[in-house]
Amino acid sequence: MARAATTSDAFNAIAEPQRRDILALLRAGERPVTDLAQELGMSQPRASKHLRVLREVGLVRVRGVGKQRLYGLDARGLRPVHEWVGGFERFWNESFDRLDTYVQDLKQTRQEE
C-alpha cells in the first residue's frame, strides 16, 4: 500500500512528532520560526519545512509584523481529528463503567470477608 502524502490532511501532518511539538508550543501564542527552532533544537530550515506542511493543512497561520513572520495555531484545522477521536468516547465510557463495576464488586467482596 502506498503511503499517503504528508501534506494531504491534518492526520498525516500530525503523524510527525516534531510537528506535534510545534503545535504544542503554538498553543501558548504566536512565535517566529527562529524561536520555535531554538526551543525544539532543530535548524530553522527544518522548522520552516514543518511549518509549511502545517500551514498547507490549515493547522498554522502566519502573519507579518514588520520584517518578522509570526506563526500561530489555527485549531479549526484540528476539527477532523477531534471528531474522529470523539467517536471513541462511547468505548472509553463503557470501559470505565466496567472498571467501576469491577472495583465496586471487589470492595463489596472484601467487606463481606
DOMAR-931062 format. One line per 3 residues: number of its first residue (from 1); their letters; for each residue x, y, z of N, C-alpha, C. Coordinates in steps of 0.02 Angstrom, whole numbers. Layout:
NUM) a) X Y Z X Y Z X Y Z | ...
This chain:
1) mar) 42 -59 0 0 0 0 44 62 0 | 30 107 -44 69 169 -49 54 214 10 | 105 247 34 97 294 89 67 359 64
4) aat) 19 386 104 -12 449 84 37 507 91 | 29 556 50 71 616 55 62 649 123 | 116 675 151 112 703 218 73 769 220
7) tsd) 61 798 164 26 862 165 -47 856 147 | -73 795 145 -142 787 121 -194 807 172 | -182 797 236 -232 815 286 -200 821 355
10) afn) -240 842 404 -214 853 472 -187 788 502 | -219 732 488 -197 668 517 -125 653 495 | -111 660 431 -44 647 407 6 698 434
13) aia) -16 760 438 30 813 461 51 801 533 | 4 782 576 21 774 647 50 705 662 | 56 664 612 90 599 623 164 609 638
16) epq) 191 664 616 262 681 629 267 712 699 | 305 680 744 309 705 814 333 777 820 | 380 798 778 405 868 784 351 918 765
19) rrd) 307 899 721 251 944 704 204 950 763 | 193 895 798 151 899 859 185 942 911 | 251 938 916 287 982 963 278 1055 944
22) ila) 281 1070 880 271 1139 858 201 1163 876 | 151 1122 863 82 1141 880 75 1152 955 | 108 1110 994 104 1117 1067 134 1184 1089
25) llr) 189 1204 1059 219 1268 1075 175 1327 1054 | 142 1319 998 100 1373 972 35 1381 1012 | 19 1332 1054 -41 1340 1097 -34 1401 1142
28) age) 28 1416 1160 40 1473 1206 38 1540 1170 | 39 1539 1104 36 1602 1066 82 1602 1006 | 78 1656 969 117 1662 908 192 1666 923
31) rpv) 231 1638 877 304 1640 885 336 1641 816 | 395 1673 811 432 1670 748 466 1602 741 | 483 1585 681 514 1520 668 579 1512 705
34) tdl) 617 1567 714 681 1561 750 670 1538 822 | 619 1563 855 604 1541 923 584 1468 925 | 542 1449 878 520 1379 876 579 1332 864
37) aqe) 621 1350 816 680 1308 800 725 1302 861 | 738 1357 895 782 1356 953 752 1314 1009 | 688 1324 1022 654 1288 1076 656 1212 1063
40) lgm) 649 1193 1000 646 1122 984 714 1092 965 | 766 1134 964 833 1109 948 840 1084 877 | 808 1119 831 813 1100 761 835 1161 720
43) sqp) 857 1148 660 879 1203 617 817 1243 595 | 830 1306 577 775 1348 554 744 1321 490 | 785 1298 441 754 1271 380 709 1210 395
46) ras) 730 1169 442 689 1111 460 623 1134 492 | 628 1182 537 567 1208 569 521 1240 516 | 551 1276 470 512 1308 416 476 1255 374
49) khl) 511 1200 361 480 1147 321 419 1117 357 | 426 1106 422 370 1080 460 313 1131 463 | 330 1194 471 278 1246 472 242 1251 405
52) rvl) 278 1241 350 246 1242 284 194 1187 279 | 212 1127 302 165 1071 300 104 1087 343 | 116 1113 403 60 1129 448 15 1184 419
55) rev) 46 1231 384 6 1284 352 -37 1255 295 | -8 1210 257 -44 1182 199 -106 1143 219 | -106 1116 278 -165 1078 300 -210 1120 347
58) glv) -192 1183 356 -235 1228 394 -229 1225 469 | -171 1201 494 -162 1197 566 -124 1257 593 | -91 1293 550 -50 1350 570 -64 1408 522
61) rvr) -66 1467 549 -73 1528 508 -12 1570 520 | 1 1616 475 59 1659 481 39 1730 465 | 70 1777 499 58 1847 485 123 1885 492
64) gvg) 129 1937 453 189 1977 455 183 2034 504 | 235 2044 542 240 2101 588 308 2133 575 | 308 2187 538 371 2216 517 407 2167 472
67) kqr) 470 2152 488 509 2104 448 500 2033 473 | 464 2026 527 456 1960 559 391 1927 537 | 393 1861 532 332 1822 518 317 1782 582
70) lyg) 256 1792 606 236 1757 667 189 1701 649 | 203 1642 677 162 1583 664 116 1572 724 | 54 1555 709 6 1542 763 -35 1480 748
73) lda) -62 1452 800 -104 1392 794 -171 1411 764 | -195 1371 718 -263 1378 692 -299 1313 709 | -327 1311 768 -356 1249 795 -416 1224 754
76) rgl) -444 1267 712 -501 1244 671 -480 1185 627 | -416 1182 608 -392 1128 566 -390 1061 602 | -393 1064 669 -393 1002 708 -462 971 716
79) rpv) -513 1005 691 -581 980 698 -590 908 674 | -565 890 614 -574 820 592 -541 771 640 | -484 789 668 -450 744 716 -491 739 780
82) hew) -516 796 804 -557 796 864 -620 754 855 | -653 762 798 -714 725 786 -700 650 781 | -645 632 750 -628 561 744 -614 530 812
85) vgg) -574 565 852 -558 540 919 -622 537 962 | -666 586 953 -728 587 991 -772 526 977 | -762 494 920 -800 434 903 -784 376 949
88) fer) -730 381 986 -710 327 1032 -735 340 1103 | -771 394 1113 -794 413 1180 -838 357 1210 | -882 330 1170 -926 277 1196 -885 217 1219
91) fwn) -833 199 1181 -790 143 1200 -759 156 1269 | -731 215 1278 -697 231 1341 -747 235 1399 | -805 265 1386 -855 268 1439 -877 199 1462
94) esf) -888 154 1414 -906 85 1432 -850 50 1469 | -788 62 1448 -731 32 1482 -726 57 1554 | -735 121 1564 -732 149 1632 -790 123 1674
97) drl) -849 115 1644 -906 88 1681 -892 16 1703 | -863 -25 1659 -846 -94 1678 -793 -95 1733 | -744 -51 1729 -693 -46 1780 -723 -24 1847
100) dty) -768 24 1845 -801 47 1906 -841 -10 1937 | -878 -48 1897 -916 -104 1922 -870 -156 1955 | -814 -170 1923 -765 -218 1949 -739 -195 2017
103) vqd) -720 -132 2022 -694 -105 2085 -747 -107 2140 | -808 -89 2123 -862 -91 2172 -875 -163 2197 | -875 -211 2151 -883 -281 2169 -826 -305 2213
106) lkq) -765 -284 2197 -707 -303 2236 -711 -275 2307 | -732 -213 2313 -741 -182 2379 -794 -220 2419 | -849 -236 2387 -903 -272 2420 -880 -340 2445
109) trq) -842 -375 2403 -816 -441 2422 -770 -436 2482 | -727 -386 2483 -680 -378 2540 -717 -359 2604 | -770 -321 2598 -808 -302 2658 -844 -362 2688
112) ee) -863 -408 2644 -900 -467 2667 -854 -520 2698 | -788 -515 2683 -741 -566 2709 -724 -554 2782
